[in-house]
């Protein structure tokens, strides 16, 4: 299962921030320790939860970043036919975190 977590991180770490020339990894927006992956053999499901940290509490592109993380995982993850993705803003790190998490 560790290799699936690494695969998920490799997919999202190089996403470029829309406001800055750096990647999400370079900006410390995503970190491998904030990816949580479970495999449910019975339901034939792989669940990936990503907790990410916006660059500022008022980041205007937070929704776009969350959607990009979600879309890249859905498109590029090897287990995509069984994949459930959840992308959440780190608690208290964005003014509209609850709206973005919907």
C-alpha positions in Angstrom: 0.0 0.0 0.0 3.0 2.3 0.6 3.7 2.3 -3.1 0.1 3.6 -3.8 0.7 6.5 -1.4 3.9 7.3 -3.2 2.2 7.1 -6.6 -0.6 9.5 -5.4 2.0 12.0 -4.1 4.0 11.8 -7.3 0.8 12.8 -9.3 0.0 15.9 -7.2 3.4 17.2 -6.1 4.2 18.7 -9.5 1.0 20.6 -10.0 1.8 24.3 -10.6 0.2 26.9 -8.4 -1.8 29.3 -10.6 -0.4 32.4 -8.8 3.2 31.4 -8.5 5.8 29.7 -10.8 6.4 27.0 -8.2 4.8 23.6 -7.8 2.6 22.7 -4.9 5.4 20.7 -3.3 7.9 23.6 -3.6 5.3 25.9 -1.9 4.7 23.3 0.9 1.0 23.2 -0.1 1.1 19.4 -0.3 3.3 17.0 1.7 3.5 13.1 1.7 2.5 13.0 5.4 -0.8 14.6 4.5 -1.9 11.8 2.1 -4.0 9.1 3.7 -4.7 6.0 1.6 -6.8 3.0 2.5 -7.6 -0.1 0.4 -10.9 -1.8 0.9 -10.5 -5.2 -0.7 -14.1 -6.2 0.0 -15.6 -3.2 -1.7 -12.8 -3.1 -4.3 -12.1 0.5 -3.4 -9.0 2.6 -3.0 -9.7 5.8 -0.9 -7.2 8.7 -1.1 -7.6 11.6 1.3 -5.4 14.7 0.6 -5.1 17.4 3.2 -3.5 20.5 1.6 -2.4 23.9 2.9 -3.2 27.0 0.9 -0.3 29.6 0.6 -2.5 32.2 2.4 -5.8 32.1 4.3 -7.4 34.2 1.6 -5.9 32.4 -1.4 -8.2 33.2 -4.3 -7.3 30.1 -6.3 -8.0 27.6 -3.5 -11.0 26.0 -5.2 -9.1 25.7 -8.4 -6.2 24.0 -6.6 -8.5 21.6 -4.8 -10.2 20.7 -8.1 -6.9 20.2 -9.9 -5.7 17.8 -7.2 -8.9 15.9 -7.4 -8.9 15.8 -11.2 -5.2 14.8 -11.5 -5.7 11.9 -9.1 -8.9 10.7 -10.9 -7.2 10.9 -14.3 -3.7 9.6 -13.5 -3.9 7.2 -10.6 -3.3 3.5 -11.5 -6.3 2.3 -9.5 -8.7 4.9 -10.8 -11.5 2.5 -11.6 -11.8 1.8 -7.8 -10.8 5.3 -6.7 -12.5 7.5 -4.2 -10.8 10.9 -3.7 -11.3 13.4 -0.9 -9.5 16.7 -1.0 -9.6 18.9 2.2 -8.1 22.2 3.2 -6.0 21.9 6.4 -8.1 23.0 9.3 -8.1 26.7 9.9 -5.8 27.4 7.0 -8.3 29.2 4.7 -11.0 31.7 5.3 -13.5 29.7 3.3 -12.2 26.2 3.9 -15.6 24.7 4.6 -16.9 26.0 1.3 -13.9 24.7 -0.6 -14.3 21.2 1.0 -17.8 20.7 -0.2 
